[in-house]
Amino acid sequence: MVKTVTFSFDSTKYPGVADTETFTLDQFGIDLNMDKKEIETQMQRLLEMWIWHKLNISYSIVYDS
């Protein structure tokens, strides 16, 4: 059986800004024999990358000395 994950976001501030995509865990190279915590960490990282790509987010951090 193929396991899938669906990433989705919807802007409450900008109507119509939303997207949803479904991927197989194989597409991400996630092995179901991995520790549950490691799978959750990988999925969180992938979700953040997916959202940044969809919204074309960039950022910088500037420190004053």
HELIX and SHEET records of a PDB file:
HELIX    1   1 ASP A   26  PHE A   28  5                                   3    
HELIX    2   2 LYS A   36  LEU A   55  1                                  20    
SHEET    1   A 2 THR A   4  ASP A  10  0                                        
SHEET    2   A 2 ALA A  18  THR A  24 -1                                        
END                                                                             
